């Protein structure tokens, strides 16, 4: 309990410290330093007590072979990929993000996050606080580079568009491999991702490129929400031989639009993105598919007439080691004659 009280006292002070640049890390002679989203991340040795928040971070940890270092995992959007199911079944799991106090009670030395809002006071229901405030407690942090905010403490409203790329997923794997002392495993994962994505890109290179809308039912207080340009779905759709019909909307990852605007753009394919539960499969989005198909307002949409409204998963268009899986999956949807 004394440890928790100390954490609580330091927590209050660290929150007051706000969202300035992360404090310079104290390090020994064998320390490793890499830069993540503009912040130096220094470890004196491979982190041994890792907390992974959100699906991309959890799957990345399993892919890197550090499952036995996880002190906790939280907030899966869907079932993990089959190759990680056994490892995830052994991990401590929080259905929702724990509070900052609960996180610190696990005594993590590293927090790996698949999204940026967990370090944004304004972004999530259970923010862990800014990266600086955690660094002040000796807890190193990592945001997936395709979602780098323009400053510590910012969330989706401040994604740097230049970071949204598969190359940054590979950079994360390489840098995390260095920090965790699993460089060889990281290179194996990168090689597998590159080989599989390249195979799909080669297959669809000369094919027509249909427009694709990713729709998030019930998000942003209701209405119609689509994935805009900064969403990683834009990258994955392009790799699979399509075009995000709303790529030009760049203010946020998830953008609320009018029904009239959706009809005007008339996407060739509509992916209904289901979320968020650890047992979720694409079948969970089927009721939302049926609702859209039955709506008279959408009767003349190309995707509706062609029955190209597909139940899908939010987890599929998150940046991370799902990149190859999703590119293959999307390739089979958009170009079934070319991608098997």
N, C-alpha and C positions, 0 to 999 in steps of 0.2 A: 504493500500500500504506500510505503514511503516513496518508492520509485514513481508510482502514479502521481503522488502529490507534487513531486519535483517536476515531473513532466508537465503537470497542469500549470505550475507557476511559470515554467519556462515558456509554455504554450502562450500564456497571456502576453508575456513580453515579446515573443516572436511575432504574434499577430500584430502587435502595435508597431513592429518594425516595418510592416507594409510590404510592398512588392518591388523594392529596389534590386539592384544587381546582387546576385548571390555572393555571400562572403567567400573570400579566398580560402580554399580548402587547406587545412594543415596536412602535411604529408611527410612521409619518411623517405629514406633513400631509395627504396624499392617501389615507390608509388607509381601508379599509372594514371595519366590524365588524358581524357578525350573531351572534345567539345560537343555539346548537345544543345541545339536551339540557342546558340550564343552563350551558353553557360559552361564553364569548365567543370567537369565531373572527375574528381580525383579519389582513387581508392588506394589504400596501402597494401591491399591484397584482395583476392577475389571475394566479393560479398558472399556471406554465408546465410544471411537471414533476409530473404527477399519477399516483398509483398507485391503481388501482381494484380492490378486493377483493370478490369474490362477484358473482353474477349481477345483482342489482338495481343495484349501483353501476356495473358495466360497461355495462349497457344505459342507465343514466341518463347516463353520460358521452357515449355515442354520441348519445343523443337531444338532448343540449344542444349537440352539434356541436363538442365539444372532443377528438375522437378523436386529433387530431394532437398533443395535449399529453400523451398517455398514455406514461409511461416503462415501464409494466408493468400487466398485468392477471392475476388469479388466481382459480381455483376457480369454474369455471362448473358449474352444476347440470344444464344441458341446453343444447341448441342455442340460440344467441341468436335473437331474432326476426328474420325474413328481412330486414327493412329495415336491420338492423345487421350483417349477415353480412359484407359487403364491408369495412367499417371494422374489424371484429374480426379478420379474416384478416390485416390488416397490423399488428396490435398484438402486442407481446411478451407471451407467455402462459405462466404457471406453472400446471401441472395442479393442484398443491397449493399451499397458502399458503407463500410463502417464509419463511425464518427472519427474525427482526428484523435480523440482520446483513446478510442478502441484500437485504432491503428497503432498508436504509440505504445499501448500496453503489450503489443506483440513484440516489441523491441526490434523492429526491422532495422537493418543497416542499409537497405536499398529499396526504393519504391519504383516499380516499373509500371508506367501507365500507357494504355493504348489510346487514350484521348487526353486533350489538354485541360478539360474543364475541372478535373479533379484537383488541380492546383489553382483554380480560379474562384475567388470568393463569391463571384456573381454567377458562376456557371452551373454549379450542380447543387443538389440538395445536401450533399455531405462532402464539402470540399475539405481536402487535407491541409489547406493553407498554401501559401506561395512556396515555391521551391527554395527561396532564400530562407524562409522560416524553418523549413525542415533541415536545410544544410546547417543552420545554426545549432541544431540538435545532433548533428553528426549523421543525419540520414541523407544519403545521396539519392538523387532522383533522375528519372529519364522519361521524356515525352517522345512518343514516336515521331520521328523527324518529318514525315509527310503532313503533320498537323502542327508544325512549329508556330506558336503565337508570336506576335511582333514584340512582346515584352513579357517578363515573368508576371504571373498573376492574371494574364488575359486568357480568354477562351476562344470559342468558335468565331466570335465576332472579329478576331484579330489574327486569322490564319494568314501566313505569308504564302501567297499563291505559288511562288517559285519552289516551295518545298514539296509540293504534291507530285511525287513521282515514285516509280518503282526503284529507281536508283537510290533514293533515300531509304527505302526499306533495306536494300542491300547494305547501305552504309551503316544503318542501325545494327544489322546482324554482325557486321565486321567489328564495329566499335564495342558492342556488347560482348562479343567473343573475346576481345582483348581484356575488358574489365573483369569478366568472369573466368578468364583463363581457359576458354574453350574455343580457341581460334580455329582449330581443325574442323570441329563440328560446324562452326558458323560457315566456313567455306563450303562444306558439303551441302548445307541447306541452300546457300546462294546458288551453287551450281545446279542443284535440282530445280529450283525456281526458274532459273534462266533457261534451262533446257526445255522445260515444259511450256513456258510462255513463248519461246521462240518457235516451237513446233506449231502452236496455234496461229501465231502471226504469219508464219510462212504459208499455212493452209488457206488463210483468208485474204492474203495480200491483194489479189486482183478481183476480189468479190465486191459487189455493190455494198455500200455502208448504210444500213437502216438506222433511223433515229430511234433512240431508246429513252423512255422516261422511268426514273425510279421514284415511286410514290410511297410516302410514309403516312398511312392512315392514322388519324388521331393525334398527330404531333402538333406542337405549337398552338395548343388550345383548340384544336379542331380545324375544319376547313381542309384545303388541299395543299399538301406540302410535298415538294419535289427536291431531289438532290441537285444542287447547283454545281457550278464549275469547281469550287474548292473541294467538293466531296471526292473521295478516292474512287468512287464509282466511275467518274469521268475517265480515269486512267484505265480501269479494268474494261470498260465498254470499248474504248479505243483498241486495246490489245486484242479484243475478241472480234474486231471487225465491225464495230458500230460507232455511233456518235451520240453523246449525251444531248438530248433535245433541249436541255436547259443549261448547257455549259456556259452560256454567256451571262448567267445570273451569278455574280461573284461576291455578293456581300457576305454570304454565310454558306455553310455546307448545306443546311436545310432551309429552303426558301418557301414561304407561303405565297401561293398565287391564286388568281381567280379561276373559276371554272371556265370562264370565257377565254382566258389566256391558254388554258390547257387545250381546249377545243381548237383554238386558232393554230397551235403548234402541231396538232394532229400526229403524235408519235406513231411510228410503225409498230413498236413494241412497248408494253407497259409492264414493269416489274413491280409487284406489290410487296413491299419490304416489311416483313413481319418482325416484331421485337417485343419484348425482351424477357426471356426465361431460359434457364439452363437446360430445359428439356424440349425447347422449341424446334420444330422442323418446318419445312416449307408448307406442309399441309395446314398449318395453323393460319396461314394467310388466305386460305381458300374462301372463307366467308366474305372477306373483303373483295376478292376477285369476283365472286358471284354478284355482290352488291353493285360493283362498277358495271359489270356486263348487263345487269338488269335496269340500270338507270337510263331512262329515255333520253336524257340530255347528251349521253355519250353514244347513242345508237349509230351515228354516222362516222365515228372515229375509225380510222384504218385498223388500229389494233383490235377494236371490238369486232368489226366485220370479219377480220381474218382470224379471230380467236387467238390473238397474240397477247393476251393479258395473263401473266404468269405469276403464280405464288412463289415468293422468294424470301430471302432472309437479309435483315439488316447486317448480320455478321458477315455476309458475303461481300459487302462493299466497304469493309473497313481495311485500312492499310495494315499489312502484316504478312505472315507466312501463309495466309489464305490466297495470296495473289495468284499463284499458279492454279490452285483448285478452282477459283472463281473464273479465271480466264478460260479454262477448259469448259466449265459449266456454261458460261455465257456463249462461248463459241458454238457449243452444241445447240443452244437455243436459237441463235441468230443465223447460223449456217450449218444446219444439220446434215447437209449433203457433203460438207467439206471437213467438219470436225467430228470425229467419232468418239 
